[in-house]
Amino acid sequence: MSGYVQLPLSGLEPPLSEMERAVQDNVHRYAVEVMRPLAAVLDKMPADKVPAPDSPLWGALARAGDLGLSIMAMLELPPADRARLLFIATEELAWGDGGIAGAILVNNFPVMYSLLAGNMAMATYCEGKLGCWGITEPDHGSDMLDATGVIAAPNGAYGKPNCTARIVGDKVIINGQKAAWVSGAMTAQVCALFCHYQDDKGGVRPGVAVIVPLDLPGVSRGKPLDKLGLRGLNQGELYFDNVEVPVSHLLAGPDKYAELAYHMLCEANPHVATVAVGLARAAFEHAWEYAHRRKQGGVPIIHHQNVRFRLFDMFRKVEAARALTRRVVEYNATATRPSMLASTSAKVTATQTAFEVASDALQIFGGNGVSREYPMEKLFRDARAMLIADGNNEVLALKGGADLVNPDWL
C-alpha cells in the first residue's frame, strides 16, 4: 500500500485562512501563467534589454500590481497576520521565478523602510511607485550592512565611503555613487538610499537614510548589470551629483541611522529567505516530477533507491528552511524588539538550502540538468546568487553571531 499523500502547495503548513488561501491561489496562478514563461525569456535576454521600454518585464510588473500585495493596504491587519500573508505570497512568487519575484518585492522597499522609520508621509508618497534600495558601494559591499562596525577587523577601518549626504537647512544634498547591485535601479521611480553622513567639517560617519525620487536633477543611472543568476531582477549603478532632496524625505539621520539599519536588516533578510524557500521548493518539485518521467535501467528513476534518498533529503531541507523562516517572520513581526540573530539565521539557512537542493536537483536530471532546454541550470544559477544577495552569508553570520555576545557576562 502506497504511503503517498498529496500535500498542499506550501507543504506542511497549518491550515490557511480563507484570505490566505485566496492570496496563495491568486499568486500561484500568476506564477504559473506569467512568471515561469517570462522567466525563461528574460534569462536569455541581454542584460540591457531586460528593463528596456519594450521589455515584457513591464507588463508583468503591471499585472503584479493587481495581486493585492500592497503593504499600505495590509496595515489594517494584525502584524502576525500581515507577516504570514506576505510570507505565503512571497514563496509563491519565488516558486514562479526568483528574479522576477525580487523585481516585484523590491518595489515595496521604500514603503517598507519608511514605515520602519515611522515616516507615514514618505510611505504614502512611495505607495504605488516602483522602488529600489541603494546601500552597497563600489568599495563597500556587505560591510555597508555593519553600521556599528561590530564585525570590522581588529584595528581596521572600512575606509572612505563612495556616497555621502549633507543636511543643509531644509535639504539633504547627496553626492557619489552606489554600486551596480542596486536592485530595481533600472526600473525604479524612487530609491530608499542608505549612505554616510558628511558633517560641516567634512567628516563622515554612518549615516543617512532618505527617499530619493530618481527623476531629480543630478541623478543618473549606469548600465544594467550582466550577471550569473536572478536575471529577471535588474540591477545597476546610481550616481548622485549634488542631488537636493527635501529634508521631509529623511528617514534617519546619523543619530538614528544605526537603529533603522538594524530594523531594516531584521525586515529584509527574512524576505530574501522566503524567496530562497520558494526557489528551493521549485527545484525539488522539478526533480520529483522528472524522477517519475525519466527512465533508466528500464524503470522510472524514482524506483532507484539513491534517487529516492536524494529526493527525501531535499524534501526535508525545504521543509526545515520554510519552518525556520516562517518562525522568524512571525517572531520579528510580534516581538517587542525584532532579532537580527533570527533574521540572519533564516537568510543564511534558507539560501544555503536553496543552493544545496538546486545542486541535488540538477544531479537528478543528469546531463539534462546542465542543458538550457531544462529548468535546472537556471535554478542552480539563481540559487548560487542567493548566497550573496542582501548581504553575503559570511558577513551576515558574523552580524548574527555578534548578537550572541552577552555584555553582562564579560
C-alpha positions as CSV (number, residue, x, y, z in Angstrom):
1,M,0.0,0.0,0.0
2,S,1.4,3.4,-1.0
3,G,2.0,6.0,1.7
4,Y,1.9,8.9,-0.8
5,V,-0.1,11.9,0.4
6,Q,-0.7,14.9,-1.8
7,L,0.5,17.9,0.2
8,P,-0.8,21.5,-0.1
9,L,1.1,24.0,-2.3
10,S,3.5,25.1,0.5
11,G,4.0,21.7,2.1
12,L,3.5,21.0,5.8
13,E,1.8,24.3,6.6
14,P,-1.1,24.6,9.2
15,P,-4.5,25.2,7.6
16,L,-4.7,28.5,5.8
17,S,-7.4,31.0,6.4
18,E,-9.9,31.8,3.6
19,M,-8.0,35.0,2.9
20,E,-4.6,33.3,2.9
21,R,-5.8,30.5,0.6
22,A,-7.3,33.1,-1.8
23,V,-4.0,35.0,-1.9
24,Q,-1.9,31.9,-2.3
25,D,-4.1,30.6,-5.2
26,N,-4.1,34.0,-6.9
27,V,-0.3,34.4,-6.7
28,H,0.3,30.8,-7.7
29,R,-1.8,31.3,-10.8
30,Y,0.2,34.4,-11.6
31,A,3.4,32.5,-11.1
32,V,2.3,29.7,-13.5
33,E,0.7,31.9,-16.2
34,V,3.0,34.9,-16.2
35,M,6.3,34.4,-14.3
36,R,7.5,31.0,-15.4
37,P,7.0,31.6,-19.1
38,L,8.5,35.1,-18.8
39,A,11.5,34.0,-16.7
40,A,12.7,31.7,-19.4
41,V,12.6,34.7,-21.9
42,L,14.3,37.2,-19.6
43,D,17.0,34.8,-18.6
44,K,18.2,34.6,-22.2
45,M,17.9,38.3,-23.0
46,P,20.9,40.7,-22.9
47,A,21.0,42.5,-19.6
48,D,20.3,45.9,-21.1
49,K,17.2,44.5,-22.8
50,V,15.5,43.3,-19.6
51,P,14.5,46.8,-18.3
52,A,14.2,48.3,-21.8
53,P,11.0,50.2,-22.6
54,D,9.8,47.4,-24.9
55,S,10.7,44.6,-22.5
56,P,7.9,42.2,-21.5
57,L,9.0,42.7,-17.9
58,W,6.9,45.9,-17.7
59,G,3.7,44.0,-18.4
60,A,4.5,41.5,-15.7
61,L,5.2,44.3,-13.1
62,A,1.9,45.9,-14.1
63,R,0.0,42.7,-13.5
64,A,1.8,42.2,-10.2
65,G,0.2,45.4,-9.0
66,D,-3.2,43.6,-9.3
67,L,-2.2,40.9,-6.8
68,G,-3.3,42.9,-3.8
69,L,0.1,42.8,-2.0
70,S,0.3,46.5,-1.1
71,I,1.9,46.8,2.3
72,M,-0.1,50.0,3.0
73,A,-3.3,48.2,2.3
74,M,-2.3,45.4,4.7
75,L,-1.6,47.8,7.6
76,E,-5.1,47.3,9.0
77,L,-4.2,43.6,9.6
78,P,-2.6,42.5,12.9
79,P,1.2,42.3,12.5
80,A,1.3,38.5,12.7
81,D,-1.4,38.1,10.1
82,R,0.2,40.6,7.8
83,A,3.6,38.9,8.1
84,R,2.1,35.4,7.4
85,L,0.2,36.7,4.4
86,L,3.3,38.2,2.9
87,F,5.3,35.1,3.6
88,I,2.8,32.9,1.8
89,A,2.6,35.2,-1.2
90,T,6.4,35.7,-1.5
91,E,7.0,32.0,-1.5
92,E,4.6,31.6,-4.4
93,L,6.3,34.4,-6.3
94,A,9.7,32.9,-5.8
95,W,8.4,29.5,-6.8
96,G,7.5,31.2,-10.1
97,D,10.9,32.8,-10.5
98,G,13.3,34.2,-8.0
99,G,14.5,37.1,-10.2
100,I,11.0,38.4,-11.1
101,A,10.0,37.9,-7.5
102,G,12.8,40.1,-6.4
103,A,11.8,42.8,-9.0
104,I,8.3,42.8,-7.6
105,L,9.3,42.8,-3.9
106,V,11.9,45.5,-4.1
107,N,9.3,47.9,-5.4
108,N,7.9,47.8,-1.8
109,F,11.2,48.5,0.0
110,P,10.8,52.3,0.0
111,V,7.4,52.0,1.6
112,M,8.6,49.3,4.0
113,Y,11.6,51.3,5.2
114,S,9.6,54.5,5.5
115,L,7.2,52.6,7.8
116,L,10.1,51.2,9.8
117,A,11.3,54.8,10.3
118,G,7.8,55.9,11.4
119,N,7.5,58.3,8.4
120,M,4.0,57.7,7.2
121,A,4.2,60.7,4.9
122,M,7.0,59.1,2.9
123,A,5.3,55.7,3.0
124,T,2.2,57.3,1.4
125,Y,4.4,59.2,-1.1
126,C,6.2,55.9,-2.2
127,E,3.0,53.8,-2.4
128,G,2.3,52.8,-6.0
129,K,5.7,53.8,-7.2
130,L,8.3,51.4,-8.5
131,G,11.1,51.3,-5.9
132,C,14.7,50.2,-5.3
133,W,17.1,50.0,-2.3
134,G,20.6,51.5,-2.6
135,I,23.1,50.6,0.0
136,T,26.3,48.9,-1.3
137,E,29.0,50.9,-3.0
138,P,31.9,50.2,-5.4
139,D,34.4,50.0,-2.5
140,H,31.9,48.8,0.2
141,G,29.9,45.6,-0.3
142,S,28.3,43.8,2.6
143,D,30.2,45.9,5.1
144,M,27.6,48.6,4.5
145,L,25.3,46.4,6.5
146,D,27.5,46.9,9.5
147,A,26.6,50.4,10.7
148,T,28.0,50.0,14.1
149,G,31.3,48.4,13.0
150,V,30.8,45.4,15.2
151,I,32.3,43.0,12.8
152,A,35.2,45.1,11.5
153,A,38.7,43.6,11.6
154,P,40.6,44.5,14.8
155,N,42.2,47.9,14.4
156,G,40.7,48.0,10.9
157,A,38.6,50.7,9.2
158,Y,36.1,50.5,6.4
159,G,37.7,53.4,4.6
160,K,36.3,56.3,2.6
161,P,32.6,55.9,1.5
162,N,31.6,56.4,-2.1
163,C,28.3,58.1,-1.4
164,T,27.6,60.8,1.2
165,A,24.8,63.1,2.2
166,R,24.9,66.5,3.9
167,I,21.9,68.1,5.7
168,V,21.8,71.8,5.0
169,G,18.8,73.6,6.3
170,D,15.7,72.1,4.8
171,K,17.6,70.0,2.2
172,V,19.5,66.8,2.0
173,I,22.3,67.1,-0.5
174,I,23.7,63.8,-1.9
175,N,26.9,63.1,-3.8
176,G,28.6,59.9,-5.0
177,Q,27.8,56.5,-6.4
178,K,26.0,53.4,-5.4
179,A,27.3,50.0,-6.7
180,A,25.9,48.0,-9.6
181,W,24.0,45.9,-7.1
182,V,21.1,48.3,-6.5
183,S,18.1,46.0,-7.1
184,G,15.5,47.6,-9.3
185,A,17.7,50.6,-10.2
186,M,16.8,50.5,-13.9
187,T,13.0,50.5,-13.4
188,A,12.6,52.4,-10.1
189,Q,10.9,55.8,-9.6
190,V,12.1,56.2,-6.0
191,C,15.1,54.9,-4.1
192,A,15.4,54.1,-0.4
193,L,19.0,55.3,-0.1
194,F,21.3,54.4,2.8
195,C,24.7,56.2,2.8
196,H,27.2,58.0,5.0
197,Y,26.6,61.4,6.6
198,Q,29.1,64.2,6.0
199,D,29.2,66.9,8.7
200,D,30.1,70.6,8.4
201,K,33.9,69.8,8.8
202,G,34.0,67.2,6.1
203,G,34.0,64.2,8.5
204,V,31.9,61.2,7.5
205,R,30.2,58.5,9.6
206,P,27.1,56.4,9.3
207,G,24.7,57.6,8.2
208,V,21.7,58.9,6.4
209,A,18.6,57.1,5.1
210,V,16.5,59.1,2.7
211,I,13.8,58.6,0.0
212,V,15.2,59.9,-3.3
213,P,13.0,60.5,-6.4
214,L,15.0,59.3,-9.3
215,D,13.8,61.9,-11.7
216,L,15.6,64.7,-9.8
217,P,18.3,66.8,-11.4
218,G,21.7,65.2,-10.8
219,V,20.5,61.6,-10.7
220,S,21.8,59.3,-13.4
221,R,21.9,55.5,-13.8
222,G,24.6,53.2,-15.1
223,K,24.1,50.2,-17.4
224,P,22.2,47.2,-16.2
225,L,24.4,44.5,-14.6
226,D,25.1,41.4,-16.6
227,K,25.2,38.6,-14.1
228,L,25.1,34.9,-13.4
229,G,21.6,34.4,-12.0
230,L,18.4,36.2,-11.0
231,R,18.5,37.9,-14.3
232,G,14.8,38.9,-14.1
233,L,15.9,41.3,-11.3
234,N,17.5,44.3,-12.9
235,Q,20.4,45.8,-11.0
236,G,22.8,48.7,-11.8
237,E,24.6,51.8,-10.5
238,L,23.1,55.0,-9.3
239,Y,25.0,58.3,-9.4
240,F,24.2,61.5,-7.5
241,D,25.7,64.9,-8.4
242,N,24.6,67.5,-5.8
243,V,21.1,66.0,-5.7
244,E,18.8,68.0,-3.5
245,V,16.0,66.3,-1.6
246,P,13.6,68.0,0.9
247,V,14.5,67.1,4.5
248,S,11.0,65.8,4.8
249,H,12.2,62.8,2.8
250,L,14.7,61.9,5.5
251,L,14.1,58.6,7.2
252,A,17.0,58.7,9.6
253,G,20.0,61.0,10.3
254,P,23.2,59.9,12.0
255,D,21.6,59.8,15.4
256,K,19.0,57.2,14.4
257,Y,20.7,55.6,11.4
258,A,22.1,52.5,13.3
259,E,18.7,51.7,14.8
260,L,17.0,52.0,11.4
261,A,19.7,49.9,9.8
262,Y,19.1,47.2,12.4
263,H,15.4,47.1,11.8
264,M,16.0,47.2,8.1
265,L,18.1,44.0,8.2
266,C,15.6,42.3,10.5
267,E,12.9,43.0,7.9
268,A,14.8,42.4,4.7
269,N,16.7,39.2,5.5
270,P,13.5,37.1,6.1
271,H,12.1,38.3,2.7
272,V,15.2,37.0,1.0
273,A,15.0,33.8,3.0
274,T,11.4,33.4,1.8
275,V,12.5,33.8,-1.8
276,A,15.1,31.1,-1.2
277,V,12.4,28.8,0.2
278,G,10.3,29.2,-2.9
279,L,13.3,28.7,-5.2
280,A,14.3,25.5,-3.3
281,R,10.8,24.2,-3.4
282,A,10.7,24.8,-7.2
283,A,14.0,22.9,-7.6
284,F,12.7,20.0,-5.5
285,E,9.4,19.8,-7.4
286,H,11.2,19.8,-10.8
287,A,13.4,16.9,-9.7
288,W,10.5,14.9,-8.2
289,E,8.4,15.2,-11.4
290,Y,11.4,14.4,-13.6
291,A,12.2,11.3,-11.5
292,H,8.8,9.9,-12.3
293,R,9.1,10.5,-16.1
294,R,12.8,9.7,-16.8
295,K,13.6,6.0,-17.3
296,Q,17.0,4.4,-16.8
297,G,17.6,0.7,-16.3
298,G,14.2,0.1,-17.7
299,V,12.3,1.8,-14.9
300,P,11.4,5.4,-13.9
301,I,14.5,6.6,-11.9
302,I,12.4,7.2,-8.8
303,H,12.5,3.4,-8.4
304,H,16.2,3.6,-7.8
305,Q,17.0,3.8,-4.1
306,N,19.6,6.5,-4.4
307,V,17.2,8.8,-6.2
308,R,14.6,8.3,-3.5
309,F,17.2,9.0,-0.8
310,R,18.3,12.2,-2.5
311,L,14.7,13.4,-3.0
312,F,13.9,12.7,0.6
313,D,16.9,14.7,1.7
314,M,15.8,17.6,-0.5
315,F,12.2,17.5,0.8
316,R,13.3,17.6,4.5
317,K,15.6,20.6,3.8
318,V,12.9,22.6,2.1
319,E,10.5,22.0,4.9
320,A,13.1,22.8,7.6
321,A,14.1,26.0,5.8
322,R,10.4,27.0,5.5
323,A,9.7,26.3,9.1
324,L,12.6,28.4,10.4
325,T,11.9,31.2,8.0
326,R,8.2,31.2,8.9
327,R,9.0,31.2,12.7
328,V,11.4,34.1,12.3
329,V,8.9,36.1,10.2
330,E,6.2,35.8,12.8
331,Y,8.6,36.3,15.8
332,N,10.0,39.5,14.4
333,A,6.5,40.8,13.5
334,T,5.3,40.4,17.1
335,A,8.4,40.8,19.3
336,T,8.9,44.0,21.3
337,R,12.3,44.2,19.5
338,P,13.0,42.1,16.4
339,S,16.0,39.8,16.4
340,M,18.8,40.2,13.9
341,L,20.2,36.9,15.1
342,A,16.9,35.3,14.0
343,S,16.7,37.2,10.6
344,T,20.2,36.3,9.6
345,S,19.7,32.7,10.7
346,A,16.7,32.5,8.3
347,K,18.5,34.1,5.4
348,V,21.7,32.0,5.7
349,T,19.8,28.8,6.3
350,A,17.3,29.2,3.5
351,T,19.8,30.4,0.9
352,Q,22.2,27.6,1.7
353,T,19.3,25.2,1.5
354,A,18.3,26.6,-1.9
355,F,21.8,26.1,-3.2
356,E,22.1,22.5,-1.9
357,V,18.7,21.5,-3.1
358,A,19.2,23.0,-6.6
359,S,22.5,21.2,-6.9
360,D,20.9,17.9,-5.9
361,A,18.0,18.5,-8.3
362,L,20.4,19.2,-11.2
363,Q,22.2,15.9,-10.4
364,I,19.0,14.0,-10.6
365,F,18.5,15.5,-14.1
366,G,22.0,14.2,-15.0
367,G,23.3,15.5,-18.3
368,N,20.0,17.2,-19.0
369,G,20.5,19.2,-15.9
370,V,23.2,21.3,-17.4
371,S,21.3,21.9,-20.7
372,R,19.4,25.1,-21.2
373,E,16.5,23.1,-22.5
374,Y,15.7,22.1,-19.0
375,P,15.0,24.4,-16.0
376,M,17.7,23.2,-13.6
377,E,20.8,25.0,-14.8
378,K,18.9,28.3,-14.4
379,L,17.6,27.4,-11.0
380,F,21.1,26.4,-10.0
381,R,22.5,29.8,-11.1
382,D,19.7,31.6,-9.3
383,A,20.3,29.7,-6.1
384,R,24.0,30.4,-6.2
385,A,23.3,34.1,-6.5
386,M,21.1,34.0,-3.3
387,L,24.2,33.2,-1.2
388,I,25.3,36.8,-1.8
389,A,22.1,38.7,-2.3
390,D,21.1,41.1,0.6
391,G,24.5,40.7,2.2
392,N,26.8,37.7,1.7
393,N,26.2,34.8,4.1
394,E,29.6,35.1,5.8
395,V,29.1,38.7,6.8
396,L,25.5,38.1,7.9
397,A,26.7,35.2,10.0
398,L,29.2,37.5,11.7
399,K,26.5,40.1,12.3
400,G,24.2,37.5,13.8
401,G,26.9,36.0,15.8
402,A,27.7,39.4,17.4
403,D,24.2,39.3,18.9
404,L,25.1,36.1,20.8
405,V,27.6,38.2,22.9
406,N,26.0,39.0,26.3
407,P,28.0,42.0,27.6
408,D,26.7,41.4,31.2
409,W,28.8,38.2,31.3
410,L,32.0,39.8,30.1
